Amino acid sequence: MVIYNVTYSVENSIHQEWLSWMREAHIQEIIETGLYVKYQFVKLLDMNEEESATYAVQFYAETKAKHLEFMIEHETAFKLKSSRHWGNEVMSFGTLMQIVQ
């Protein structure tokens, strides 16, 4: 199992609208690609929230190949959609992780 973690910094001026969009549309659309089996949506604590809030979404894929398929087939479109909707008010970066037991 691999985890694709996307961390977001969201300006306070659009925070509630963005949060609703993530919960009601964006995350579900990614899950509907069928390439991730589950997700976890978290808020980072102990962060300076004067101007922005920080969140992360962790998408779980059964194999690295499934994640790579997402990156090749879907990631650009999702990033473009987010960028068009939120512009510079939301910044994000992704990291790929593996569960170690």
ABEGO torsion letter per residue (X at the ends): XBBBBBBBBBBAAAAAAAAAAAAAAAAAAAAAAGABABBBBBBBBGBBAAABBBBBBBBBBABAAAAAAAAAAAAAAAAAAAAAAAEAABBBBBBBBBBBX
